[in-house]
Amino acid sequence: MRKLQLLMLAMAIAISANAQEEKTSSIEFTPVIDIKTSPVKSQDRTGTCWSYSTTSFLETEVIRQGGPVLDLSEMYFVRYAYPEKARLYIMAHGKGNFSEGGQAHDVMNVVREFGMATEEAYPGRRDVSQPHNHSELASTQKVVIDNYIKGRNASPAPVWYEVQSAILDLYLGEVPAEVDGKTPQQFTKEMKIVADDYVELTSYTHHPYYQAINLEVPDNWNDGLYYNLPLDELMQVMDNALENGYSFVWDGDVSEKFFSHKLGAAIVPVDEELGFAPQEEQKITPEVRQEAFLSWQSTDDHLMHITGTSTDQNGTTYYKTKNSWGTDRGAYEGYLYMSESYMRLHSVAILIHKDALPKATKKQLGIK
């Protein structure tokens, strides 16, 4: 009996401690800008946030230009990205990155060459009643590709791409020849999406400003180029876009103590003891941001979709962020709010329509 009492006491203490550690938020968000977008989705058991965020962005771009509310296929972009990822991995003798991750431009590269498809035309899984599950997809391809690399001198013909294609078709399905009675390219043109109208931007001091640079993050597997802006100007671009009805794709760090999808907030507090509460936040300079990037404190973790702004009780600006983790895992039905300081510190890059840029920035970058 004594042992049972001690065990029950230990359990009670543990439960009490967990309850005390349970985080809560007292931040209240008042909407300022709210751009119309499509419903929140879940990326399920996949590492394809890059496709979900950018697909959501494209759906919103169609709406912005007067088109219908679409349900586009995220897996269409995944299906076309993998073969190019494999080709570059082989060209690098297996020293590159071959994983589920990617960047926003990976979607735009597929749009440019192969167009886009609806979810109905390409659900991207064999059983549409089940959620997406890519636990084997990347690793299965990599086995085939690595084996080819190891035995390339003995192989009379490089048939790896046929095997890889068969794997992709088995897991994701064969890509459709038509979307709503048109080719994917014709459908894309009808929806007024032009891949070359979109640019990626970043801000780091180890590269010259106002030039296109190769951003050194692991998921930039195809060496995509980003225009490098001063930090204040990057923030001005974001604000100018939202004020004029343009959303954008956000790439950044979500593995921070004060990032909580569950509570729906991300901040950089001065006083951590206050927790998730309206408060003064740290001042983020280009130097602070640079140190966080070079020390791997701020990393390329996750891509999401920014669709508006809000303020808290103190008037602090937050960026309304559409995530791809479904609607039941957080406080705001799939959305969360990242403070201005958090954006300044942890925004690795954004993808945006070139017409959302202020005129001075477009001129400085030589964009027409």
Beta strands, then each sheet from edge to edge (+ up, - down):
strand 1: 30-34
strand 2: 198-202
strand 3: 212-214
strand 4: 225-228
strand 5: 248-252
strand 6: 259-260
strand 7: 265-266
strand 8: 302-311
strand 9: 317-322
strand 10: 335-339
strand 11: 347-353
sheet 1: 1+ 8- 5+ 11- 2+ 4+ 3-
sheet 2: 1+ 8- 9+ 10- 7- 6+
end
